[in-house]
């Protein structure tokens, strides 16, 4: 096996592989092919069982390689694959549904005898035809339109679990996960009930025909099944034409055909009827089976979602990332191009292994770790990206959440049974053919409490909110550290290490209900691996969080905690630090000072408050920092003269501050003459983004990667408008405080209303927070989405 350094050396000579480990094969560019590339075969069991692991060698050493067995260039890294999705002109989707294993003459004759003529669909259509059709047909896939399907999905999930709840053993694939998504898909499409059973029989043949490797003797039988599928789909579509006002996506398409006959054609509808069944059914069935297998193989994660169903939406996203149902997609290079530094000739076929991208360490920290609280899990490429991103992604998310809720509520004691897992061999779609689980029916929770059957967890239709990514922590101690201030020490219930954090980080505490969630800076020692510490000031005029903590939290209690997250990073490369705190603002500053001392940096602390009795950690800080600490207690007649302190700008000095808004405003004025962004401040409340429709104007945003234009009315935020258009953007605070909803801006002037970006970052106009910021008057924003 070649090393990374060897591969790098080889590439400097223009060759994509290390010359120490070559096969006799050559790529279409005449370059030698490595032995690993020559041996690559996606129909091998290794790829079927675990695609990311099968191509780990490529991801780490040869991220773009030519496969002689497949006749494709294979791409394995996140950034390369996302760039391919982003450019659908250079990388045509036209071969996405092409049979990866060409069928023989006999099978082709069989297909022709059925009049099989599968045309372009939303999956494999080029521009300029693709986006007009996508725009016309998109509305039924938006979160708002999908809500009315939820009761039907819940009813089906409950009915199917009812069938085996008392058996103690079930094959989840055969007994539920194959049939329910197909039934949902057929309902979504608007297929009449009497035709559903026949269409069920045909759908798998289409998958084998397109992405599999049927043996020559199997190809004719598959062709007959696909031909029958094609003809029957046409008959069902003709039946729908008699009742175009019926519910469902296909009747919706028929209605749109009357308005846009040149866009929504008969052949297009026939092809979408057939392809839509497969797309909506098999990917969701496989994704849920993969998710259940993964969760049950990680018992702690399974226990976590059983105990806290609010984690289910984030667990779904991590399952889609770690072990999704779409292993790879295909593209065709329309011109000579470079991918990952490798020359790809025009006309080349590419297999882009999205499942490998989802395990790329350059984008996902500890990428192979299954972490249902991963904060960037929804960056995964399982649904694709850009203008060809899966339109049905939110229907799949909704189904998966409901299935997991049903299982965790009714069979939380389920275990995975001993078994060998098999997969239908194909390059792109994967899920276990069977998934056997076992449990003791005597321990079914509903036998003790029938009311459990009526409980429901709200479904998140769309990308998961970071609000959902919580963990339970135990209160070790509650200690008064000043008048009106208590320090909480929090630990994990099972003694596992707490998440790593850095100075400036905060956590969110759920104060009695999900609606009352408040942010508190971490004030302990980042090196202490088993606890998190916060200090909470009781604010009589506050928003209720601090009062709840003081009145209710006791040692031994369990709290829901989100984070840590850091939007107030300490720049450890600075020559000198000035740390300024007002009141309870000492909490992040204390952690920064501790880190500065550990690093041997030059620093000073200026800490102001009403009285020493009301100032937390004064004695502790004095003992730790000595003369570097300057305390200004108002009752002692001491005041921090910010104007004098900051009168002379100092090169290489960074000022950090946290405290009351009036202090932060004064600091902004005092640092006006300092080098740009010398001052960094921490905010915990902002009214800059409060939306007053009477004072706003409507504008448009163009989504460069998705190819659509989204109107933003005066009474909606950019974030709201994006969600309504079925575009994924994560969010958390939705007040312009946390930075979770940041997107890149390619053109147009932004009216920044967040408190996250620095002055220079705002002036650069390259990023915006979609929860609060808007377009300046007369501007049209172009976003990288």
Secondary structure, 3 states (H helix, E strand, C coil): CCCHHHHHHHHHCCCCCCCCCEEEEECCCCCEEEHHHHHCCCCCHHHHHCHHHHCHHHHHHCCEEEECCCCEEEECCHHHHHHHHHCCCCEECCCCCCCCCCCCHHHHHHHHHCCCCCCCCCCCCCCCHHHHHHHHHCHHHCHHHHHHHHHHHHHHHHHHHHHHCCCCEEEHHHHHHCHHHHHHHHHHHCCCHHHHHHHHHHHHHHHHHHHECCCHHHHHHHHHHHHHHHHHHHHHHHHHHCCCCCCCHHHHHHHHHHHCCCCCCHHHHHHHHHHHHHHHHHHHHHHHHHHHHHHHCCHHHHHHHHHCHHHHHHHHHHHHHHHCCECCEEEEECCCEEECCEEECCCCEEEECHHHHCCCCCCCCCCCCCCCCCCCHHHCCCCCCHHHCCCCHHHHHHHHHHHHHHHHHHCCCCEECCCCCCECCECCECCECCCEEECCHHHCHHHHCHHHHHCCCCCCCCCCCHHHCEEEEEEEEEEEEECCEEEEEEEECCCCCCCCCCCCEEEEEEEEECCEEEEEEECCCCCCCCCEEEEEECCCCCCCHHHHHHHHCCCCCEEEEEEEEECCCCCCCCCEEEEEEEHHHHHHHHHHHHHHHHHCCEEEEEEEECCHHHCCCHHHHHHHHHHHEEEEEHHHCCCCCHHHHCCCCCCCEEEEEECCHHHHHHHHHHCCCCCCCCEEEECCCCCCCCCCHHHCCCEEEEECCCCEEEEECCCCCHHHHHHHCCCCCCCCCCCCCCCCCEEEEEECCEECCCCCCCHHHHHHCCEEECCCCEECCCCCEEECC
